Amino acid sequence: MRRALRSRSLKKMQVRLPSGKTVVHIKKRRPSAAKCGRCGAKLNRARLRKTQLAKLPKTKKRPERSLPEFCPKCMREVLKERVRA
């Protein structure tokens, strides 16, 4: 087993193969939550891997607003700055 997979914090699953042999599969860690690009607040987005995210419709991947990489509070401030500049 690879050194990176020997961590005790990773979940291990016993999987039975069609041949009847039992092997250990290691589950991957859950990805971290998306954060605001300005203040670092947690965003309401799907916490999925890229492969799982690709299967979702576009509206479920990120919020439908002009600046989805910012939280709503920061988005309002950025828009005000852009309009006033």
Secondary structure, 3 states (H helix, E strand, C coil): CCHHHHCCCCCEEEEECCCCCEEEEECCCCCCCCECCCCCCECCCCCCCHHHHHHCCHHHHCCCCCCCCCCHHHHHHHHHHHHHC
